[in-house]
Amino acid sequence: MYISFFVPPFPTFVKGGEAVFAKGKKHFRRTFTVFDLLYVKKGCLYMMEGDTFFEVREGEYVILVPEREHYGNRECMEDTLFVWLHFMIDQYKFVEKEGVGWHDLIQREATYVEAAQYVFHIPQHGKVQQKERIEQLLGNIVDLNEHSAPDHPLRQQLYFSEFLLQLQKQALHIPTASEKVCAEAIQYIQAHYHEPFDMKILAQSLCFHPDYITRCMQKTLGMSAIQYVHYFRLSKAKKKLSETNDTIDAIAKQVGFEDGAYFSRLFKKVEGITPTEYRRIVHRT
């Protein structure tokens, strides 16, 4: 099960610390109003959330959800050292996903007037892959509790955001064969976007059949090779419209469109406004 939420903004860090449950102790029963993340540095926690049981071993974490009762249903078998983090997310949902990749996370690329948008899918319970890096970030968060400088809560928020990013990166799966082919196709297209596009040449470069490349890109990106060519060319065109005074026809040719009129029609179809209108809006801001 994954906890899914949009960033930015990142979840808000509330408070964090380090605790020890001696052998024979267990977590008390409560229903909390914020998220409670428990990361075990040594030992093991045995937690219930509603009807779900979590055995959280060394190097593992669990994220307990607001408004759900949680408690330890078994005593610790040994002294158990763990870090706890309380945080808030404005809007979230649970999703069941397998093999989350970066293509699942990117919702919108940044423009000159809009920030990039991502959707995180973080496992509710998981084992970290880079234990030293994770514990360094957690240590940075906890250590700042010992000082009272005005900027320290802000620094804790920065470390916490980086911690969540690391959890997300470590949860990403190894690319499938389709994703590897798609990545190679994207790399080729981005290097040759300003040239006339020929699917046969792309296939020869990658040493795969055109139909196989198309299936891989559709499965991974949800678009064909030519659709991605158009997408990438238009992203380059928007940058040139923002940064230069070149004519529309000149920009069309620079990004690989021989026909300026076709470029303008495609731009309006995708963006909802003409290249001229886009330039006017960007320069106005």
N, C-alpha and C positions, 0 to 999 in steps of 0.2 A: 504494500500500500504506500502511495506517495502523497505528500502534502504539497498541493499546487498553489502557487501565488505569483502575481505579476511583480516585476521589478524593472525600473525604479517605481516607487520608493522601496528601499529595503525595509524589512521588518524592524521594529523599534526595540532596541535593547532596553531592558528595565533594570535588572540587577543580576549579579552572578557571584559565585563563591565556590569554595572547596570544602568538602566535608568528609568525615570518616564515620562509617558504621562499624563498631566493634563486632567481633564474632558473636552471633546470637541475637543481634539487633536486626530490625527491619524497618522499612519506610512506613511512616504513619499514614492514616487514611484521611483523604481530603478531596474536595472539589474546588479547583482553582479557577480564577478568572483570566489567567494568562497562560501562554505556553510554558511548559517546564521541560527543558532539555537536560538529560542526565548522561554524562559521559564517564565511563568507568576507567580509571587509570590503573587500578589494582583490585583484584577480587571479583565479585559478581553480585549484581542486584537482581532480585526476583520480583517483578512488578506486574500488577494487574491494572488494566484500564478498562472499565466496564467488564465485558466478558473475555477480553483478550489478554493473554499471558505473554510477557516479555522476559526472557532470560538475557540480561545485559552483562556480557563478559568483558574482560580487559580489552581495551581498544575498540569497544562498541559503544553505541549511544542509542537512546530512545527519546522521541519527542512526544510528551504527554500533552493532550489537547485540552483547551479551556472547556469548562462546564461538563467534563466527564470525570467521574470519581476515579481516583487512582490510589493505590496502596501497595505495600509490600506484602505478598501472600506467603512468603517463606523467609525464615531467618537467614542472615548471611552465614555462610559456612566458614568464612575467614574474615579478618579485618578487611574492609572494603573502602578504598579511597576513590572519590568521584568528584567531578565538577558539575555544578548545577547552573543553568542559565535561564532566567525568566525573560520572555519577550512577547511582543504583540504583533499581530498581522491584521490589517484592516479587513481584508477579504481573502478567503482561501477556500479550497475544496479538496476532497479526497479523490484521487484517481487511481485506477489500476493500470499500470503501464509496465511493459517489459522492454528492456534494452533502450533506455532513453539516450538519445544522441543530441549533439548541438543543434541539429536541424529541428528538433522538437522544441528547443528553447527560444529561438529567435522568432519573435513575432513581427518586429518592424525595425528596419535599419534607420539610423539617424539621418536626418536632413538638416538643413540650416535653420529650420524653424520647429522641428520636432525631435525629441530625444529618442534614442533607441529604446525598444520595448522588448523585454524578455519574460518568459514564464518559467519559473523554477519548478522542478519536480524532485523534491528531496524525500528519500525513503524515511518512513516514520521510525524504522529501526534498521540500523546498519553497522557494518564494521568499517572503520576508516582504513584507507590504503597507505597513507603517509602519516604514520603515528607521530613522528617527531614534529612535523610541520603543524599538525592539528594541536598537539599539546603545547607547542610554542605559542600559538595564537591564544589558546585558552589561558595559558600562564600570563600572557600580556594583559588579558582582560582582568583576571583575578588580582594581579599585582597592583593594578591601579586603584584598587579599593583601599590600599594602605596609605594613600596620599590624598590630599584635599585640594589640589590645584583646580581652579575653575574649569580648565579645559579637559580634565581627565574623563568626565562622563562622555564628552564628544569623542575622545580617543577610544574609549571603550566601544562606542558605536561603530567606529571605523574598523576596529579589530573584529567586532562581531560580524559586520558585513563581509569582511574577508573570510572569516570562518565559514559562513554560510556558502560563500562562493566556492571554497575548497570542498565542502561537503558535496556540492552539486557537481563539481568537476570530477571528484573521485567516484561519484555514482554513475558517471557516463560509461556506457558499455564499449567493448571493443568493436570497431566498425565491421559490419558484415561485408561480404563480397560485393553486394550491390552498392553499398556506401563507398567502398574503395573505388569502384569504377566511376561512380558519380563524382567523387572528389577529383579524380584524374580528369574527367570531362570538364569540370568547373575550372580547374587550373589551366587547361588548354584554352578554353573560351576566354578567360580573363586575360590571357597573354595575347590572344589574336582577335579580340572583339572588334577592332577597327578595320579588320580585313573582311572581304566577302566570306560569308559562312557557307561551308559545304559539309554536309553530314558525312559524305564518303571520306573526305580528308580527315575529319575528326576520328572516324572509325579506323582508318589506316594508322593514324598517330597512336591510338590506344591499343591497336591490334585486337579489337573486338568487333563483332557484327553490329551494324547500325541499329538493328531492332533490339539487340541485347542492351546497348547503351541507353536506348529510349526507355526500355522497361526499368532499368536501374534508376534512371533519373526520375521517372514517374513515381516509382516506389519510394524513393528517398526524399525528393523535393516536391513531388506533386505537380511537376511540369516537365515538358519535353526539352530537348536540347535547344531548339529554336526559340521556345518560350523563355528559356533562361538567357539566351543571347539577347533577346529583346529587353528583358528585365535588366541585365547588366549594362547594356548600351544606354538605356534610359537613365539609369543611376549616374552614369558618367555625364550624360547630357545635362542633367539637372545641376551637377556641380559646375559645368562650364557656363550654363545660363546664369548661375549665381556669381561666378568669379570673373567672367569676361564680358566684353561688349561685342563679341563675334556675332555675325548674323545667324539666323536660324538655319539657313541652308549650309553655312560653313560648319556649324556645330554638328548638324546631321551627318555630314561627310566625315568629320573628325571621329565620330563614334561608330562609323561603319555603315551608315545609311546613304545609298547613292541618290535616292529620291527624297528631296526635302519635304515634298507634299505628303508622301507616305509616312515619313517621320512625324510630321505634325499630327496626322490623323491617328497614328498609333499612340502618340503621347497623350492626346486628348482622351482616347478610349481608355487608357490605363489610369491616368491621373485625374481625369474629369475636367481638366482645363487645358488650354493651348499652351505651347511653350512661351509665347509672348506674355500671356496672363501669369504664368508661373514666375517668369522673370520680374514682372511688375510687383507681384506680391512679395517676393523675397527681398527686392530692393527697398520696398516700402518699410519692411521691418528692420 
